[in-house]
Structure formats: structure tokens, C-alpha cells
């Protein structure tokens, strides 16, 4: 991860945050991902068994359907209303019911542990290992997703708590995507890697 090491996070006076994270091709959705950390976390939650574009467009469409992405509001929402919002055509995910439940679980965790403010996941973290552990403790965020979120925080937001060099991924991830062209390259490389893995499994 290139760049000069900084010891303070963006929220504490670091680099200017991006105006968009170009993961969807929709300027409004990309801007929301950059501006609202809850949108970004929900996007990562949805990022499985659908395209990157579909997953990260989900937060904007969910906000349109329920009126908010506030963690406390979603945590306190009627589960049937949230489920219906995910199932409304076009469905927000290939598995709308499951993802509605997971989104509620994520919102409940952030409401409970961080008083509804997802930024506190990193602004209150004493060091990078603590930040990584906090991400892994979130429902729906596993090792690969946590590593990518760490990469985005480091690369795009200047969030660099002590020890960040030891926890950021060393392989290409969405954290390296800063344009539509880079996204296409990333997805092409990912498809090629999966094809290689399938061929190796056959052998």
C-alpha cells in the first residue's frame, strides 16, 4: 500500500475523503458509499453471490425504499417491513430474506456497540489490530471483507492507526479500485483467478 505513513485518521485531521467509491457505475450510489459508512458496510454485507455493482447499489436502493440507513432506525424497524423492502422488485439481492435479516443484525450490532455510529469502529480503535477485530466482530464481515475494508480506510480515507501496515491486504482488492477502469480490471482478474482455481480443482 503506497503512501506516506500517517498516525492519525481522516476524522482526526488526515487526508480529504473521496467524493465517491466507484463500485457501481451509478454516481449517486457511488457518492453514498463514500459519504455514509453504513452504506459501505451494508454494501460489503451484500457482496456475495451477486456482482459488485449489484451489491454496492443495494444501500442506495434500500434507503429509497425505507427512507434511511441509520443503524438505530434499521435495528428498530419492523422486520417484515425490512424484508418486504429487500423483496420488492427488483429484489435487492439474490437471497433477499436472508440479507434482510443480516442487515438487521449488522444494524443491531452497530447500534449496540457503537451507539449507532459506524465511524466509531475506526475512530475509537487504539490500533489496527483492534480495528480489524472490530470489523470481524460485525455480522456478515469475514476475513476477506474485513481486509478489504481496512484497505479502503487506509487507501482512500487516510485512516492509519498504529500497525496498519501489518493488516492491510497485499493482494488486489476493491481497496485498489479508484475508477471504472480499475473496477473492470479488478473484476477481470477475479474471474481469471476463479477460472484457474476451477481448473486446478479438476486436476
DRENKOL-766210 format. One record per residue (C-alpha): residue number from 1; x, y, z; residue in three letters. Coordinates in nm, 3 decimals. Layout:
<rofis>
[rofi NUM,[X,Y,Z],'ALA']
...
</rofis>
This chain:
<rofis>
[rofi 1,[0.000,0.000,0.000],'UNK']
[rofi 2,[0.179,0.308,-0.123],'UNK']
[rofi 3,[0.177,0.634,0.062],'UNK']
[rofi 4,[0.340,0.820,0.344],'UNK']
[rofi 5,[0.255,0.680,0.683],'UNK']
[rofi 6,[0.027,0.896,0.895],'UNK']
[rofi 7,[-0.059,0.833,1.256],'UNK']
[rofi 8,[-0.400,0.999,1.272],'UNK']
[rofi 9,[-0.723,0.907,1.100],'UNK']
[rofi 10,[-0.908,1.121,0.849],'UNK']
[rofi 11,[-1.170,1.203,1.109],'UNK']
[rofi 12,[-0.890,1.332,1.329],'UNK']
[rofi 13,[-0.744,1.554,1.060],'UNK']
[rofi 14,[-0.594,1.335,0.787],'UNK']
[rofi 15,[-0.649,1.309,0.413],'UNK']
[rofi 16,[-0.954,1.450,0.239],'UNK']
[rofi 17,[-1.206,1.167,0.199],'UNK']
[rofi 18,[-1.318,1.067,-0.152],'UNK']
[rofi 19,[-1.638,1.202,-0.302],'UNK']
[rofi 20,[-1.720,0.861,-0.448],'UNK']
[rofi 21,[-1.621,0.496,-0.436],'UNK']
[rofi 22,[-1.661,0.380,-0.798],'UNK']
[rofi 23,[-1.807,0.035,-0.736],'UNK']
[rofi 24,[-2.145,0.061,-0.913],'UNK']
[rofi 25,[-2.135,0.284,-1.220],'UNK']
[rofi 26,[-2.415,0.493,-1.066],'UNK']
[rofi 27,[-2.279,0.832,-0.949],'UNK']
[rofi 28,[-2.543,0.867,-0.676],'UNK']
[rofi 29,[-2.479,0.520,-0.537],'UNK']
[rofi 30,[-2.102,0.569,-0.554],'UNK']
[rofi 31,[-2.129,0.902,-0.373],'UNK']
[rofi 32,[-2.342,0.747,-0.099],'UNK']
[rofi 33,[-2.084,0.473,-0.042],'UNK']
[rofi 34,[-1.816,0.737,0.009],'UNK']
[rofi 35,[-2.023,0.962,0.233],'UNK']
[rofi 36,[-2.206,0.712,0.455],'UNK']
[rofi 37,[-2.007,0.437,0.629],'UNK']
[rofi 38,[-2.327,0.246,0.699],'UNK']
[rofi 39,[-2.390,0.231,0.325],'UNK']
[rofi 40,[-2.040,0.097,0.270],'UNK']
[rofi 41,[-2.078,-0.171,0.537],'UNK']
[rofi 42,[-2.417,-0.280,0.401],'UNK']
[rofi 43,[-2.263,-0.296,0.054],'UNK']
[rofi 44,[-1.996,-0.533,0.182],'UNK']
[rofi 45,[-2.258,-0.737,0.362],'UNK']
[rofi 46,[-2.446,-0.781,0.032],'UNK']
[rofi 47,[-2.129,-0.855,-0.166],'UNK']
[rofi 48,[-2.167,-1.229,-0.209],'UNK']
[rofi 49,[-2.317,-1.434,-0.492],'UNK']
[rofi 50,[-2.405,-1.116,-0.682],'UNK']
[rofi 51,[-2.194,-0.874,-0.884],'UNK']
[rofi 52,[-2.003,-0.594,-0.714],'UNK']
[rofi 53,[-2.228,-0.347,-0.895],'UNK']
[rofi 54,[-2.546,-0.515,-0.765],'UNK']
[rofi 55,[-2.418,-0.543,-0.408],'UNK']
[rofi 56,[-2.298,-0.186,-0.371],'UNK']
[rofi 57,[-2.602,-0.038,-0.545],'UNK']
[rofi 58,[-2.813,-0.200,-0.274],'UNK']
[rofi 59,[-2.762,0.061,0.000],'UNK']
[rofi 60,[-2.897,0.347,-0.213],'UNK']
[rofi 61,[-3.198,0.145,-0.321],'UNK']
[rofi 62,[-3.260,0.033,0.037],'UNK']
[rofi 63,[-3.256,0.396,0.151],'UNK']
[rofi 64,[-3.506,0.482,-0.119],'UNK']
[rofi 65,[-3.736,0.204,-0.004],'UNK']
[rofi 66,[-3.721,0.252,0.375],'UNK']
[rofi 67,[-3.614,0.617,0.396],'UNK']
[rofi 68,[-3.294,0.575,0.598],'UNK']
[rofi 69,[-2.972,0.383,0.652],'UNK']
[rofi 70,[-2.942,0.490,1.015],'UNK']
[rofi 71,[-2.830,0.190,1.219],'UNK']
[rofi 72,[-3.067,0.252,1.510],'UNK']
[rofi 73,[-3.360,0.306,1.275],'UNK']
[rofi 74,[-3.296,-0.018,1.087],'UNK']
[rofi 75,[-3.236,-0.209,1.411],'UNK']
[rofi 76,[-3.572,-0.091,1.541],'UNK']
[rofi 77,[-3.761,-0.140,1.216],'UNK']
[rofi 78,[-4.044,-0.391,1.180],'UNK']
[rofi 79,[-3.864,-0.699,1.041],'UNK']
[rofi 80,[-4.147,-0.759,0.795],'UNK']
[rofi 81,[-4.107,-0.408,0.656],'UNK']
[rofi 82,[-3.735,-0.459,0.604],'UNK']
[rofi 83,[-3.795,-0.800,0.449],'UNK']
[rofi 84,[-4.052,-0.652,0.210],'UNK']
[rofi 85,[-3.809,-0.377,0.110],'UNK']
[rofi 86,[-3.550,-0.637,0.014],'UNK']
[rofi 87,[-3.803,-0.847,-0.178],'UNK']
[rofi 88,[-3.963,-0.560,-0.370],'UNK']
[rofi 89,[-3.887,-0.599,-0.740],'UNK']
[rofi 90,[-3.617,-0.579,-0.841],'UNK']
[rofi 91,[-3.503,-0.765,-0.530],'UNK']
[rofi 92,[-3.201,-0.613,-0.357],'UNK']
[rofi 93,[-3.020,-0.944,-0.358],'UNK']
[rofi 94,[-3.036,-1.297,-0.490],'UNK']
[rofi 95,[-3.134,-1.404,-0.137],'UNK']
[rofi 96,[-3.345,-1.111,-0.015],'UNK']
[rofi 97,[-3.488,-1.265,0.301],'UNK']
[rofi 98,[-3.152,-1.380,0.429],'UNK']
[rofi 99,[-2.988,-1.047,0.351],'UNK']
[rofi 100,[-3.267,-0.852,0.517],'UNK']
[rofi 101,[-3.200,-1.048,0.837],'UNK']
[rofi 102,[-2.826,-0.997,0.809],'UNK']
[rofi 103,[-2.868,-0.625,0.750],'UNK']
[rofi 104,[-3.081,-0.602,1.062],'UNK']
[rofi 105,[-2.819,-0.797,1.257],'UNK']
[rofi 106,[-2.548,-0.559,1.135],'UNK']
[rofi 107,[-2.754,-0.255,1.231],'UNK']
[rofi 108,[-2.828,-0.400,1.574],'UNK']
[rofi 109,[-2.457,-0.463,1.638],'UNK']
[rofi 110,[-2.363,-0.108,1.543],'UNK']
[rofi 111,[-2.649,0.037,1.745],'UNK']
[rofi 112,[-2.547,-0.169,2.047],'UNK']
[rofi 113,[-2.167,-0.145,2.031],'UNK']
[rofi 114,[-2.117,0.200,1.876],'UNK']
[rofi 115,[-2.433,0.389,1.969],'UNK']
[rofi 116,[-2.542,0.375,1.606],'UNK']
[rofi 117,[-2.230,0.548,1.468],'UNK']
[rofi 118,[-2.029,0.312,1.242],'UNK']
[rofi 119,[-1.741,0.561,1.220],'UNK']
[rofi 120,[-1.660,0.480,1.580],'UNK']
[rofi 121,[-1.548,0.136,1.464],'UNK']
[rofi 122,[-1.225,0.302,1.347],'UNK']
[rofi 123,[-1.215,0.642,1.515],'UNK']
[rofi 124,[-1.222,0.478,1.860],'UNK']
[rofi 125,[-0.982,0.195,1.772],'UNK']
[rofi 126,[-0.648,0.222,1.954],'UNK']
[rofi 127,[-0.457,0.035,1.685],'UNK']
[rofi 128,[-0.501,-0.153,1.360],'UNK']
[rofi 129,[-0.537,-0.497,1.518],'UNK']
[rofi 130,[-0.821,-0.366,1.734],'UNK']
[rofi 131,[-0.984,-0.218,1.425],'UNK']
[rofi 132,[-0.950,-0.547,1.241],'UNK']
[rofi 133,[-1.104,-0.735,1.535],'UNK']
[rofi 134,[-1.394,-0.489,1.545],'UNK']
[rofi 135,[-1.465,-0.540,1.176],'UNK']
[rofi 136,[-1.450,-0.918,1.211],'UNK']
[rofi 137,[-1.697,-0.900,1.500],'UNK']
[rofi 138,[-1.959,-0.742,1.274],'UNK']
[rofi 139,[-2.227,-0.978,1.139],'UNK']
[rofi 140,[-2.159,-1.071,0.778],'UNK']
[rofi 141,[-1.799,-0.943,0.772],'UNK']
[rofi 142,[-1.541,-1.218,0.735],'UNK']
[rofi 143,[-1.166,-1.218,0.685],'UNK']
[rofi 144,[-1.161,-1.110,0.319],'UNK']
[rofi 145,[-1.421,-0.838,0.364],'UNK']
[rofi 146,[-1.252,-0.703,0.676],'UNK']
[rofi 147,[-0.918,-0.688,0.495],'UNK']
[rofi 148,[-1.073,-0.502,0.202],'UNK']
[rofi 149,[-1.250,-0.253,0.428],'UNK']
[rofi 150,[-0.918,-0.192,0.605],'UNK']
[rofi 151,[-0.757,-0.131,0.267],'UNK']
[rofi 152,[-1.026,0.120,0.172],'UNK']
[rofi 153,[-0.989,0.304,0.502],'UNK']
[rofi 154,[-0.612,0.322,0.457],'UNK']
[rofi 155,[-0.600,0.397,0.085],'UNK']
[rofi 156,[-0.897,0.626,0.040],'UNK']
[rofi 157,[-0.962,0.785,0.380],'UNK']
[rofi 158,[-0.617,0.809,0.535],'UNK']
[rofi 159,[-0.731,0.605,0.835],'UNK']
[rofi 160,[-0.397,0.469,0.954],'UNK']
[rofi 161,[-0.388,0.365,1.318],'UNK']
[rofi 162,[-0.064,0.220,1.457],'UNK']
[rofi 163,[0.020,-0.110,1.292],'UNK']
[rofi 164,[-0.188,-0.055,0.979],'UNK']
[rofi 165,[0.093,-0.188,0.757],'UNK']
[rofi 166,[0.053,-0.532,0.916],'UNK']
[rofi 167,[-0.319,-0.573,0.849],'UNK']
[rofi 168,[-0.385,-0.431,0.500],'UNK']
[rofi 169,[-0.412,-0.686,0.218],'UNK']
[rofi 170,[-0.110,-0.746,-0.005],'UNK']
[rofi 171,[-0.316,-0.869,-0.300],'UNK']
[rofi 172,[-0.552,-0.675,-0.530],'UNK']
[rofi 173,[-0.889,-0.593,-0.374],'UNK']
[rofi 174,[-1.165,-0.335,-0.412],'UNK']
[rofi 175,[-0.945,-0.110,-0.199],'UNK']
[rofi 176,[-0.733,-0.055,-0.511],'UNK']
[rofi 177,[-1.031,0.046,-0.726],'UNK']
[rofi 178,[-1.044,0.421,-0.786],'UNK']
[rofi 179,[-1.211,0.436,-1.128],'UNK']
[rofi 180,[-1.448,0.244,-1.354],'UNK']
[rofi 181,[-1.148,0.120,-1.548],'UNK']
[rofi 182,[-0.979,-0.016,-1.236],'UNK']
[rofi 183,[-1.304,-0.187,-1.137],'UNK']
[rofi 184,[-1.319,-0.361,-1.475],'UNK']
[rofi 185,[-0.957,-0.471,-1.436],'UNK']
[rofi 186,[-1.025,-0.598,-1.084],'UNK']
[rofi 187,[-1.330,-0.797,-1.192],'UNK']
[rofi 188,[-1.148,-0.940,-1.492],'UNK']
[rofi 189,[-0.861,-1.051,-1.272],'UNK']
[rofi 190,[-1.101,-1.203,-1.021],'UNK']
[rofi 191,[-1.277,-1.401,-1.294],'UNK']
[rofi 192,[-0.943,-1.527,-1.426],'UNK']
[rofi 193,[-0.836,-1.632,-1.077],'UNK']
[rofi 194,[-1.160,-1.823,-1.022],'UNK']
[rofi 195,[-1.116,-1.999,-1.357],'UNK']
[rofi 196,[-0.764,-2.102,-1.258],'UNK']
[rofi 197,[-0.893,-2.233,-0.926],'UNK']
[rofi 198,[-1.161,-2.439,-1.103],'UNK']
[rofi 199,[-0.903,-2.587,-1.342],'UNK']
[rofi 200,[-0.673,-2.669,-1.054],'UNK']
[rofi 201,[-0.959,-2.843,-0.873],'UNK']
[rofi 202,[-1.025,-3.059,-1.179],'UNK']
[rofi 203,[-0.661,-3.167,-1.186],'UNK']
</rofis>
